Amino acid sequence: MAAALRGTAEVDWRGFYERYIRGHDTLPLDNVFHDAGLKLGETANDWPLVTLDPAASAVAKTLWAGFIK
């Protein structure tokens, strides 16, 4: 798992790994999705649902567009 994280970006992943992989902290998905112009919600059946946020900033929309290309 640590090698996979290192393969995504050249940053120090130790804190992330200890906190979210080995630890018990919940991933900050609301913050991550917000930064990428997405919203995390639920369906009527309480299933997770990710949608585009029409109120997202231009920076967030650019980040998402770059990610999906």
N, CA, C, O and CB atoms as a CASP TS submission, in Angstrom:
PFRMAT TS
TARGET T0000
AUTHOR 0000-0000-0000
METHOD Language model
MODEL 1
PARENT N/A
ATOM      1  N   MET     1       0.828  -1.195   0.000  1.00  0.00           N
ATOM      2  CA  MET     1       0.000   0.000   0.000  1.00  0.00           C
ATOM      3  C   MET     1       0.869   1.254   0.000  1.00  0.00           C
ATOM      4  O   MET     1       0.583   2.203  -0.730  1.00  0.00           O
ATOM      5  CB  MET     1      -0.940   0.001   1.210  1.00  0.00           C
ATOM      6  N   ALA     2       1.907   1.269   0.795  1.00  0.00           N
ATOM      7  CA  ALA     2       2.779   2.443   0.855  1.00  0.00           C
ATOM      8  C   ALA     2       3.414   2.715  -0.501  1.00  0.00           C
ATOM      9  O   ALA     2       3.551   3.873  -0.896  1.00  0.00           O
ATOM     10  CB  ALA     2       3.869   2.252   1.918  1.00  0.00           C
ATOM     11  N   ALA     3       3.799   1.671  -1.215  1.00  0.00           N
ATOM     12  CA  ALA     3       4.404   1.844  -2.539  1.00  0.00           C
ATOM     13  C   ALA     3       3.391   2.444  -3.515  1.00  0.00           C
ATOM     14  O   ALA     3       3.757   3.268  -4.352  1.00  0.00           O
ATOM     15  CB  ALA     3       4.931   0.493  -3.077  1.00  0.00           C
ATOM     16  N   ALA     4       2.145   2.047  -3.417  1.00  0.00           N
ATOM     17  CA  ALA     4       1.106   2.594  -4.290  1.00  0.00           C
ATOM     18  C   ALA     4       0.925   4.092  -4.026  1.00  0.00           C
ATOM     19  O   ALA     4       0.771   4.875  -4.964  1.00  0.00           O
ATOM     20  CB  ALA     4      -0.232   1.843  -4.080  1.00  0.00           C
ATOM     21  N   LEU     5       0.942   4.480  -2.775  1.00  0.00           N
ATOM     22  CA  LEU     5       0.824   5.901  -2.451  1.00  0.00           C
ATOM     23  C   LEU     5       1.998   6.686  -3.018  1.00  0.00           C
ATOM     24  O   LEU     5       1.810   7.750  -3.607  1.00  0.00           O
ATOM     25  CB  LEU     5       0.739   6.101  -0.934  1.00  0.00           C
ATOM     26  N   ARG     6       3.203   6.166  -2.842  1.00  0.00           N
ATOM     27  CA  ARG     6       4.390   6.852  -3.365  1.00  0.00           C
ATOM     28  C   ARG     6       4.327   6.991  -4.883  1.00  0.00           C
ATOM     29  O   ARG     6       4.857   7.952  -5.440  1.00  0.00           O
ATOM     30  CB  ARG     6       5.664   6.097  -2.961  1.00  0.00           C
ATOM     31  N   GLY     7       3.688   6.043  -5.550  1.00  0.00           N
ATOM     32  CA  GLY     7       3.571   6.091  -6.997  1.00  0.00           C
ATOM     33  C   GLY     7       2.610   7.154  -7.501  1.00  0.00           C
ATOM     34  O   GLY     7       2.642   7.490  -8.685  1.00  0.00           O
ATOM     35  N   THR     8       1.759   7.692  -6.641  1.00  0.00           N
ATOM     36  CA  THR     8       0.789   8.695  -7.066  1.00  0.00           C
ATOM     37  C   THR     8       1.349  10.103  -7.038  1.00  0.00           C
ATOM     38  O   THR     8       0.979  10.929  -7.872  1.00  0.00           O
ATOM     39  CB  THR     8      -0.430   8.626  -6.198  1.00  0.00           C
ATOM     40  N   ALA     9       2.230  10.392  -6.100  1.00  0.00           N
ATOM     41  CA  ALA     9       2.802  11.737  -5.985  1.00  0.00           C
ATOM     42  C   ALA     9       4.066  11.657  -5.143  1.00  0.00           C
ATOM     43  O   ALA     9       4.178  10.836  -4.233  1.00  0.00           O
ATOM     44  CB  ALA     9       1.779  12.740  -5.359  1.00  0.00           C
ATOM     45  N   GLU    10       4.995  12.512  -5.462  1.00  0.00           N
ATOM     46  CA  GLU    10       6.266  12.563  -4.731  1.00  0.00           C
ATOM     47  C   GLU    10       6.129  13.431  -3.489  1.00  0.00           C
ATOM     48  O   GLU    10       6.667  14.537  -3.426  1.00  0.00           O
ATOM     49  CB  GLU    10       7.395  13.100  -5.634  1.00  0.00           C
ATOM     50  N   VAL    11       5.407  12.920  -2.512  1.00  0.00           N
ATOM     51  CA  VAL    11       5.248  13.606  -1.228  1.00  0.00           C
ATOM     52  C   VAL    11       5.471  12.596  -0.114  1.00  0.00           C
ATOM     53  O   VAL    11       5.524  11.391  -0.362  1.00  0.00           O
ATOM     54  CB  VAL    11       3.834  14.272  -1.105  1.00  0.00           C
ATOM     55  N   ASP    12       5.600  13.079   1.087  1.00  0.00           N
ATOM     56  CA  ASP    12       5.776  12.197   2.235  1.00  0.00           C
ATOM     57  C   ASP    12       4.401  11.686   2.674  1.00  0.00           C
ATOM     58  O   ASP    12       3.590  12.440   3.211  1.00  0.00           O
ATOM     59  CB  ASP    12       6.503  12.937   3.410  1.00  0.00           C
ATOM     60  N   TRP    13       4.155  10.414   2.441  1.00  0.00           N
ATOM     61  CA  TRP    13       2.860   9.796   2.721  1.00  0.00           C
ATOM     62  C   TRP    13       2.783   9.168   4.107  1.00  0.00           C
ATOM     63  O   TRP    13       1.743   8.610   4.459  1.00  0.00           O
ATOM     64  CB  TRP    13       2.563   8.752   1.686  1.00  0.00           C
ATOM     65  N   ARG    14       3.836   9.238   4.897  1.00  0.00           N
ATOM     66  CA  ARG    14       3.830   8.532   6.189  1.00  0.00           C
ATOM     67  C   ARG    14       2.681   8.944   7.091  1.00  0.00           C
ATOM     68  O   ARG    14       2.005   8.089   7.663  1.00  0.00           O
ATOM     69  CB  ARG    14       5.128   8.770   6.909  1.00  0.00           C
ATOM     70  N   GLY    15       2.453  10.246   7.225  1.00  0.00           N
ATOM     71  CA  GLY    15       1.366  10.716   8.084  1.00  0.00           C
ATOM     72  C   GLY    15       0.010  10.233   7.601  1.00  0.00           C
ATOM     73  O   GLY    15      -0.812   9.782   8.399  1.00  0.00           O
ATOM     74  N   PHE    16      -0.227  10.324   6.306  1.00  0.00           N
ATOM     75  CA  PHE    16      -1.483   9.862   5.715  1.00  0.00           C
ATOM     76  C   PHE    16      -1.656   8.367   5.971  1.00  0.00           C
ATOM     77  O   PHE    16      -2.718   7.914   6.397  1.00  0.00           O
ATOM     78  CB  PHE    16      -1.519  10.161   4.192  1.00  0.00           C
ATOM     79  N   TYR    17      -0.594   7.611   5.704  1.00  0.00           N
ATOM     80  CA  TYR    17      -0.645   6.162   5.879  1.00  0.00           C
ATOM     81  C   TYR    17      -0.969   5.800   7.323  1.00  0.00           C
ATOM     82  O   TYR    17      -1.843   4.970   7.574  1.00  0.00           O
ATOM     83  CB  TYR    17       0.684   5.524   5.460  1.00  0.00           C
ATOM     84  N   GLU    18      -0.282   6.406   8.257  1.00  0.00           N
ATOM     85  CA  GLU    18      -0.503   6.093   9.675  1.00  0.00           C
ATOM     86  C   GLU    18      -1.897   6.506  10.136  1.00  0.00           C
ATOM     87  O   GLU    18      -2.525   5.813  10.937  1.00  0.00           O
ATOM     88  CB  GLU    18       0.551   6.785  10.539  1.00  0.00           C
ATOM     89  N   ARG    19      -2.369   7.622   9.633  1.00  0.00           N
ATOM     90  CA  ARG    19      -3.648   8.155  10.092  1.00  0.00           C
ATOM     91  C   ARG    19      -4.849   7.441   9.474  1.00  0.00           C
ATOM     92  O   ARG    19      -5.807   7.099  10.168  1.00  0.00           O
ATOM     93  CB  ARG    19      -3.724   9.625   9.782  1.00  0.00           C
ATOM     94  N   TYR    20      -4.783   7.218   8.146  1.00  0.00           N
ATOM     95  CA  TYR    20      -5.967   6.718   7.449  1.00  0.00           C
ATOM     96  C   TYR    20      -5.903   5.248   7.054  1.00  0.00           C
ATOM     97  O   TYR    20      -6.947   4.605   6.936  1.00  0.00           O
ATOM     98  CB  TYR    20      -6.192   7.527   6.235  1.00  0.00           C
ATOM     99  N   ILE    21      -4.726   4.705   6.849  1.00  0.00           N
ATOM    100  CA  ILE    21      -4.606   3.304   6.446  1.00  0.00           C
ATOM    101  C   ILE    21      -4.436   2.420   7.680  1.00  0.00           C
ATOM    102  O   ILE    21      -5.221   1.499   7.904  1.00  0.00           O
ATOM    103  CB  ILE    21      -3.415   3.113   5.472  1.00  0.00           C
ATOM    104  N   ARG    22      -3.430   2.699   8.461  1.00  0.00           N
ATOM    105  CA  ARG    22      -3.206   1.912   9.677  1.00  0.00           C
ATOM    106  C   ARG    22      -4.080   2.387  10.830  1.00  0.00           C
ATOM    107  O   ARG    22      -4.456   1.606  11.704  1.00  0.00           O
ATOM    108  CB  ARG    22      -1.742   1.977  10.082  1.00  0.00           C
ATOM    109  N   GLY    23      -4.391   3.660  10.818  1.00  0.00           N
ATOM    110  CA  GLY    23      -5.171   4.245  11.910  1.00  0.00           C
ATOM    111  C   GLY    23      -6.663   4.090  11.710  1.00  0.00           C
ATOM    112  O   GLY    23      -7.124   3.291  10.895  1.00  0.00           O
ATOM    113  N   HIS    24      -7.392   4.859  12.458  1.00  0.00           N
ATOM    114  CA  HIS    24      -8.850   4.747  12.445  1.00  0.00           C
ATOM    115  C   HIS    24      -9.547   6.043  12.054  1.00  0.00           C
ATOM    116  O   HIS    24     -10.768   6.147  12.173  1.00  0.00           O
ATOM    117  CB  HIS    24      -9.338   4.310  13.795  1.00  0.00           C
ATOM    118  N   ASP    25      -8.789   7.029  11.590  1.00  0.00           N
ATOM    119  CA  ASP    25      -9.415   8.290  11.189  1.00  0.00           C
ATOM    120  C   ASP    25     -10.204   8.095   9.898  1.00  0.00           C
ATOM    121  O   ASP    25      -9.826   7.303   9.035  1.00  0.00           O
ATOM    122  CB  ASP    25      -8.349   9.398  11.008  1.00  0.00           C
ATOM    123  N   THR    26     -11.286   8.819   9.785  1.00  0.00           N
ATOM    124  CA  THR    26     -12.115   8.782   8.588  1.00  0.00           C
ATOM    125  C   THR    26     -11.494   9.678   7.525  1.00  0.00           C
ATOM    126  O   THR    26     -11.079  10.799   7.819  1.00  0.00           O
ATOM    127  CB  THR    26     -13.569   9.224   8.903  1.00  0.00           C
ATOM    128  N   LEU    27     -11.431   9.192   6.307  1.00  0.00           N
ATOM    129  CA  LEU    27     -10.899  10.011   5.221  1.00  0.00           C
ATOM    130  C   LEU    27     -11.720  11.297   5.087  1.00  0.00           C
ATOM    131  O   LEU    27     -12.946  11.254   5.198  1.00  0.00           O
ATOM    132  CB  LEU    27     -10.904   9.219   3.887  1.00  0.00           C
ATOM    133  N   PRO    28     -11.072  12.429   4.854  1.00  0.00           N
ATOM    134  CA  PRO    28     -11.787  13.709   4.731  1.00  0.00           C
ATOM    135  C   PRO    28     -12.374  13.892   3.330  1.00  0.00           C
ATOM    136  O   PRO    28     -12.018  14.834   2.621  1.00  0.00           O
ATOM    137  CB  PRO    28     -10.843  14.879   5.057  1.00  0.00           C
ATOM    138  N   LEU    29     -13.261  13.001   2.941  1.00  0.00           N
ATOM    139  CA  LEU    29     -13.790  13.000   1.585  1.00  0.00           C
ATOM    140  C   LEU    29     -14.542  14.278   1.233  1.00  0.00           C
ATOM    141  O   LEU    29     -14.455  14.743   0.096  1.00  0.00           O
ATOM    142  CB  LEU    29     -14.692  11.823   1.400  1.00  0.00           C
ATOM    143  N   ASP    30     -15.275  14.854   2.173  1.00  0.00           N
ATOM    144  CA  ASP    30     -15.998  16.095   1.882  1.00  0.00           C
ATOM    145  C   ASP    30     -15.030  17.176   1.418  1.00  0.00           C
ATOM    146  O   ASP    30     -15.309  17.888   0.453  1.00  0.00           O
ATOM    147  CB  ASP    30     -16.780  16.575   3.123  1.00  0.00           C
ATOM    148  N   ASN    31     -13.895  17.302   2.101  1.00  0.00           N
ATOM    149  CA  ASN    31     -12.911  18.326   1.733  1.00  0.00           C
ATOM    150  C   ASN    31     -12.283  18.035   0.378  1.00  0.00           C
ATOM    151  O   ASN    31     -12.131  18.936  -0.446  1.00  0.00           O
ATOM    152  CB  ASN    31     -11.820  18.422   2.798  1.00  0.00           C
ATOM    153  N   VAL    32     -11.921  16.784   0.149  1.00  0.00           N
ATOM    154  CA  VAL    32     -11.282  16.404  -1.110  1.00  0.00           C
ATOM    155  C   VAL    32     -12.245  16.616  -2.278  1.00  0.00           C
ATOM    156  O   VAL    32     -11.870  17.191  -3.299  1.00  0.00           O
ATOM    157  CB  VAL    32     -10.813  14.933  -1.060  1.00  0.00           C
ATOM    158  N   PHE    33     -13.469  16.158  -2.126  1.00  0.00           N
ATOM    159  CA  PHE    33     -14.452  16.323  -3.198  1.00  0.00           C
ATOM    160  C   PHE    33     -14.737  17.801  -3.441  1.00  0.00           C
ATOM    161  O   PHE    33     -14.837  18.230  -4.591  1.00  0.00           O
ATOM    162  CB  PHE    33     -15.756  15.579  -2.855  1.00  0.00           C
ATOM    163  N   HIS    34     -14.867  18.576  -2.386  1.00  0.00           N
ATOM    164  CA  HIS    34     -15.110  20.013  -2.522  1.00  0.00           C
ATOM    165  C   HIS    34     -13.993  20.664  -3.332  1.00  0.00           C
ATOM    166  O   HIS    34     -14.259  21.471  -4.223  1.00  0.00           O
ATOM    167  CB  HIS    34     -15.226  20.680  -1.133  1.00  0.00           C
ATOM    168  N   ASP    35     -12.762  20.321  -3.030  1.00  0.00           N
ATOM    169  CA  ASP    35     -11.617  20.906  -3.731  1.00  0.00           C
ATOM    170  C   ASP    35     -11.600  20.535  -5.216  1.00  0.00           C
ATOM    171  O   ASP    35     -10.999  21.239  -6.027  1.00  0.00           O
ATOM    172  CB  ASP    35     -10.319  20.455  -3.072  1.00  0.00           C
ATOM    173  N   ALA    36     -12.262  19.424  -5.569  1.00  0.00           N
ATOM    174  CA  ALA    36     -12.311  18.978  -6.962  1.00  0.00           C
ATOM    175  C   ALA    36     -13.641  19.334  -7.643  1.00  0.00           C
ATOM    176  O   ALA    36     -13.908  18.876  -8.754  1.00  0.00           O
ATOM    177  CB  ALA    36     -12.085  17.473  -7.031  1.00  0.00           C
ATOM    178  N   GLY    37     -14.472  20.148  -6.980  1.00  0.00           N
ATOM    179  CA  GLY    37     -15.735  20.558  -7.586  1.00  0.00           C
ATOM    180  C   GLY    37     -16.818  19.506  -7.537  1.00  0.00           C
ATOM    181  O   GLY    37     -17.720  19.497  -8.374  1.00  0.00           O
ATOM    182  N   LEU    38     -16.733  18.620  -6.562  1.00  0.00           N
ATOM    183  CA  LEU    38     -17.711  17.537  -6.424  1.00  0.00           C
ATOM    184  C   LEU    38     -18.441  17.650  -5.095  1.00  0.00           C
ATOM    185  O   LEU    38     -17.968  18.300  -4.163  1.00  0.00           O
ATOM    186  CB  LEU    38     -17.025  16.162  -6.541  1.00  0.00           C
ATOM    187  N   LYS    39     -19.601  17.005  -5.022  1.00  0.00           N
ATOM    188  CA  LYS    39     -20.363  16.949  -3.771  1.00  0.00           C
ATOM    189  C   LYS    39     -20.561  15.491  -3.382  1.00  0.00           C
ATOM    190  O   LYS    39     -20.841  14.645  -4.231  1.00  0.00           O
ATOM    191  CB  LYS    39     -21.738  17.678  -3.910  1.00  0.00           C
ATOM    192  N   LEU    40     -20.417  15.211  -2.122  1.00  0.00           N
ATOM    193  CA  LEU    40     -20.666  13.881  -1.584  1.00  0.00           C
ATOM    194  C   LEU    40     -22.025  13.913  -0.904  1.00  0.00           C
ATOM    195  O   LEU    40     -22.263  14.709   0.004  1.00  0.00           O
ATOM    196  CB  LEU    40     -19.537  13.436  -0.588  1.00  0.00           C
ATOM    197  N   GLY    41     -22.910  13.037  -1.356  1.00  0.00           N
ATOM    198  CA  GLY    41     -24.251  12.973  -0.791  1.00  0.00           C
ATOM    199  C   GLY    41     -24.694  11.532  -0.688  1.00  0.00           C
ATOM    200  O   GLY    41     -23.880  10.609  -0.657  1.00  0.00           O
ATOM    201  N   GLU    42     -26.003  11.359  -0.635  1.00  0.00           N
ATOM    202  CA  GLU    42     -26.579  10.018  -0.529  1.00  0.00           C
ATOM    203  C   GLU    42     -27.796   9.911  -1.437  1.00  0.00           C
ATOM    204  O   GLU    42     -28.476  10.899  -1.713  1.00  0.00           O
ATOM    205  CB  GLU    42     -26.963   9.694   0.937  1.00  0.00           C
ATOM    206  N   THR    43     -28.055   8.692  -1.893  1.00  0.00           N
ATOM    207  CA  THR    43     -29.269   8.424  -2.648  1.00  0.00           C
ATOM    208  C   THR    43     -30.428   8.272  -1.669  1.00  0.00           C
ATOM    209  O   THR    43     -30.236   8.338  -0.455  1.00  0.00           O
ATOM    210  CB  THR    43     -29.113   7.152  -3.534  1.00  0.00           C
ATOM    211  N   ALA    44     -31.608   8.070  -2.193  1.00  0.00           N
ATOM    212  CA  ALA    44     -32.784   7.852  -1.340  1.00  0.00           C
ATOM    213  C   ALA    44     -32.638   6.589  -0.499  1.00  0.00           C
ATOM    214  O   ALA    44     -33.268   6.465   0.551  1.00  0.00           O
ATOM    215  CB  ALA    44     -34.050   7.761  -2.194  1.00  0.00           C
ATOM    216  N   ASN    45     -31.812   5.655  -0.955  1.00  0.00           N
ATOM    217  CA  ASN    45     -31.585   4.400  -0.224  1.00  0.00           C
ATOM    218  C   ASN    45     -30.335   4.453   0.647  1.00  0.00           C
ATOM    219  O   ASN    45     -29.836   3.417   1.085  1.00  0.00           O
ATOM    220  CB  ASN    45     -31.472   3.242  -1.200  1.00  0.00           C
ATOM    221  N   ASP    46     -29.828   5.665   0.900  1.00  0.00           N
ATOM    222  CA  ASP    46     -28.645   5.881   1.745  1.00  0.00           C
ATOM    223  C   ASP    46     -27.347   5.353   1.145  1.00  0.00           C
ATOM    224  O   ASP    46     -26.394   5.081   1.875  1.00  0.00           O
ATOM    225  CB  ASP    46     -28.859   5.237   3.078  1.00  0.00           C
ATOM    226  N   TRP    47     -27.300   5.205  -0.168  1.00  0.00           N
ATOM    227  CA  TRP    47     -26.047   4.842  -0.837  1.00  0.00           C
ATOM    228  C   TRP    47     -25.246   6.109  -1.071  1.00  0.00           C
ATOM    229  O   TRP    47     -25.829   7.164  -1.324  1.00  0.00           O
ATOM    230  CB  TRP    47     -26.311   4.092  -2.184  1.00  0.00           C
ATOM    231  N   PRO    48     -23.914   6.031  -0.993  1.00  0.00           N
ATOM    232  CA  PRO    48     -23.104   7.220  -1.289  1.00  0.00           C
ATOM    233  C   PRO    48     -23.308   7.663  -2.739  1.00  0.00           C
ATOM    234  O   PRO    48     -23.466   6.838  -3.638  1.00  0.00           O
ATOM    235  CB  PRO    48     -21.605   6.937  -1.023  1.00  0.00           C
ATOM    236  N   LEU    49     -23.300   8.959  -2.941  1.00  0.00           N
ATOM    237  CA  LEU    49     -23.501   9.517  -4.274  1.00  0.00           C
ATOM    238  C   LEU    49     -22.567  10.711  -4.451  1.00  0.00           C
ATOM    239  O   LEU    49     -22.568  11.630  -3.632  1.00  0.00           O
ATOM    240  CB  LEU    49     -24.990   9.935  -4.493  1.00  0.00           C
ATOM    241  N   VAL    50     -21.777  10.699  -5.510  1.00  0.00           N
ATOM    242  CA  VAL    50     -20.886  11.801  -5.836  1.00  0.00           C
ATOM    243  C   VAL    50     -21.428  12.488  -7.080  1.00  0.00           C
ATOM    244  O   VAL    50     -21.674  11.838  -8.096  1.00  0.00           O
ATOM    245  CB  VAL    50     -19.419  11.309  -6.053  1.00  0.00           C
ATOM    246  N   THR    51     -21.615  13.806  -7.000  1.00  0.00           N
ATOM    247  CA  THR    51     -22.133  14.573  -8.122  1.00  0.00           C
ATOM    248  C   THR    51     -21.261  15.804  -8.346  1.00  0.00           C
ATOM    249  O   THR    51     -20.506  16.215  -7.466  1.00  0.00           O
ATOM    250  CB  THR    51     -23.602  14.981  -7.876  1.00  0.00           C
ATOM    251  N   LEU    52     -21.378  16.384  -9.539  1.00  0.00           N
ATOM    252  CA  LEU    52     -20.706  17.647  -9.810  1.00  0.00           C
ATOM    253  C   LEU    52     -21.383  18.743  -8.992  1.00  0.00           C
ATOM    254  O   LEU    52     -22.606  18.761  -8.852  1.00  0.00           O
ATOM    255  CB  LEU    52     -20.732  17.985 -11.333  1.00  0.00           C
ATOM    256  N   ASP    53     -20.585  19.644  -8.462  1.00  0.00           N
ATOM    257  CA  ASP    53     -21.110  20.752  -7.670  1.00  0.00           C
ATOM    258  C   ASP    53     -21.247  21.972  -8.579  1.00  0.00           C
ATOM    259  O   ASP    53     -20.236  22.556  -8.969  1.00  0.00           O
ATOM    260  CB  ASP    53     -20.184  21.063  -6.443  1.00  0.00           C
ATOM    261  N   PRO    54     -22.470  22.369  -8.925  1.00  0.00           N
ATOM    262  CA  PRO    54     -22.637  23.515  -9.817  1.00  0.00           C
ATOM    263  C   PRO    54     -22.115  24.819  -9.217  1.00  0.00           C
ATOM    264  O   PRO    54     -21.847  25.771  -9.950  1.00  0.00           O
ATOM    265  CB  PRO    54     -24.093  23.673 -10.173  1.00  0.00           C
ATOM    266  N   ALA    55     -21.969  24.871  -7.903  1.00  0.00           N
ATOM    267  CA  ALA    55     -21.470  26.077  -7.236  1.00  0.00           C
ATOM    268  C   ALA    55     -19.956  26.038  -7.029  1.00  0.00           C
ATOM    269  O   ALA    55     -19.408  26.905  -6.348  1.00  0.00           O
ATOM    270  CB  ALA    55     -22.165  26.254  -5.894  1.00  0.00           C
ATOM    271  N   ALA    56     -19.276  25.054  -7.601  1.00  0.00           N
ATOM    272  CA  ALA    56     -17.828  24.916  -7.416  1.00  0.00           C
ATOM    273  C   ALA    56     -17.085  26.113  -8.004  1.00  0.00           C
ATOM    274  O   ALA    56     -17.538  26.747  -8.958  1.00  0.00           O
ATOM    275  CB  ALA    56     -17.324  23.614  -8.062  1.00  0.00           C
ATOM    276  N   SER    57     -15.948  26.396  -7.412  1.00  0.00           N
ATOM    277  CA  SER    57     -15.114  27.490  -7.915  1.00  0.00           C
ATOM    278  C   SER    57     -14.498  27.107  -9.258  1.00  0.00           C
ATOM    279  O   SER    57     -14.463  25.933  -9.629  1.00  0.00           O
ATOM    280  CB  SER    57     -14.005  27.847  -6.896  1.00  0.00           C
ATOM    281  N   ALA    58     -14.020  28.103  -9.966  1.00  0.00           N
ATOM    282  CA  ALA    58     -13.362  27.852 -11.252  1.00  0.00           C
ATOM    283  C   ALA    58     -12.121  26.980 -11.055  1.00  0.00           C
ATOM    284  O   ALA    58     -11.825  26.125 -11.890  1.00  0.00           O
ATOM    285  CB  ALA    58     -12.977  29.186 -11.935  1.00  0.00           C
ATOM    286  N   VAL    59     -11.410  27.192  -9.974  1.00  0.00           N
ATOM    287  CA  VAL    59     -10.219  26.384  -9.681  1.00  0.00           C
ATOM    288  C   VAL    59     -10.605  24.926  -9.484  1.00  0.00           C
ATOM    289  O   VAL    59      -9.939  24.031 -10.005  1.00  0.00           O
ATOM    290  CB  VAL    59      -9.490  26.917  -8.427  1.00  0.00           C
ATOM    291  N   ALA    60     -11.671  24.683  -8.739  1.00  0.00           N
ATOM    292  CA  ALA    60     -12.123  23.313  -8.493  1.00  0.00           C
ATOM    293  C   ALA    60     -12.579  22.648  -9.794  1.00  0.00           C
ATOM    294  O   ALA    60     -12.280  21.478 -10.032  1.00  0.00           O
ATOM    295  CB  ALA    60     -13.268  23.304  -7.460  1.00  0.00           C
ATOM    296  N   LYS    61     -13.292  23.382 -10.622  1.00  0.00           N
ATOM    297  CA  LYS    61     -13.742  22.824 -11.893  1.00  0.00           C
ATOM    298  C   LYS    61     -12.562  22.495 -12.800  1.00  0.00           C
ATOM    299  O   LYS    61     -12.581  21.483 -13.502  1.00  0.00           O
ATOM    300  CB  LYS    61     -14.687  23.797 -12.594  1.00  0.00           C
ATOM    301  N   THR    62     -11.541  23.340 -12.789  1.00  0.00           N
ATOM    302  CA  THR    62     -10.340  23.087 -13.584  1.00  0.00           C
ATOM    303  C   THR    62      -9.614  21.849 -13.075  1.00  0.00           C
ATOM    304  O   THR    62      -9.124  21.046 -13.868  1.00  0.00           O
ATOM    305  CB  THR    62      -9.401  24.305 -13.552  1.00  0.00           C
ATOM    306  N   LEU    63      -9.543  21.693 -11.767  1.00  0.00           N
ATOM    307  CA  LEU    63      -8.901  20.516 -11.172  1.00  0.00           C
ATOM    308  C   LEU    63      -9.629  19.249 -11.622  1.00  0.00           C
ATOM    309  O   LEU    63      -8.988  18.285 -12.040  1.00  0.00           O
ATOM    310  CB  LEU    63      -8.891  20.616  -9.617  1.00  0.00           C
ATOM    311  N   TRP    64     -10.948  19.241 -11.541  1.00  0.00           N
ATOM    312  CA  TRP    64     -11.727  18.067 -11.938  1.00  0.00           C
ATOM    313  C   TRP    64     -11.559  17.790 -13.431  1.00  0.00           C
ATOM    314  O   TRP    64     -11.391  16.638 -13.831  1.00  0.00           O
ATOM    315  CB  TRP    64     -13.218  18.267 -11.599  1.00  0.00           C
ATOM    316  N   ALA    65     -11.601  18.820 -14.242  1.00  0.00           N
ATOM    317  CA  ALA    65     -11.447  18.640 -15.682  1.00  0.00           C
ATOM    318  C   ALA    65     -10.075  18.041 -16.013  1.00  0.00           C
ATOM    319  O   ALA    65      -9.962  17.185 -16.890  1.00  0.00           O
ATOM    320  CB  ALA    65     -11.633  19.983 -16.411  1.00  0.00           C
ATOM    321  N   GLY    66      -9.043  18.495 -15.311  1.00  0.00           N
ATOM    322  CA  GLY    66      -7.716  17.930 -15.525  1.00  0.00           C
ATOM    323  C   GLY    66      -7.618  16.485 -15.076  1.00  0.00           C
ATOM    324  O   GLY    66      -6.905  15.685 -15.681  1.00  0.00           O
ATOM    325  N   PHE    67      -8.321  16.162 -14.038  1.00  0.00           N
ATOM    326  CA  PHE    67      -8.293  14.806 -13.504  1.00  0.00           C
ATOM    327  C   PHE    67      -8.949  13.813 -14.456  1.00  0.00           C
ATOM    328  O   PHE    67      -8.455  12.696 -14.614  1.00  0.00           O
ATOM    329  CB  PHE    67      -8.983  14.761 -12.152  1.00  0.00           C
ATOM    330  N   ILE    68     -10.038  14.193 -15.084  1.00  0.00           N
ATOM    331  CA  ILE    68     -10.761  13.239 -15.920  1.00  0.00           C
ATOM    332  C   ILE    68     -10.206  13.136 -17.331  1.00  0.00           C
ATOM    333  O   ILE    68     -10.606  12.251 -18.087  1.00  0.00           O
ATOM    334  CB  ILE    68     -12.205  13.619 -15.985  1.00  0.00           C
ATOM    335  N   LYS    69      -9.294  14.022 -17.698  1.00  0.00           N
ATOM    336  CA  LYS    69      -8.699  13.947 -19.052  1.00  0.00           C
ATOM    337  C   LYS    69      -7.725  12.815 -19.177  1.00  0.00           C
ATOM    338  O   LYS    69      -7.143  12.616 -20.243  1.00  0.00           O
ATOM    339  CB  LYS    69      -8.002  15.241 -19.405  1.00  0.00           C
TER
END
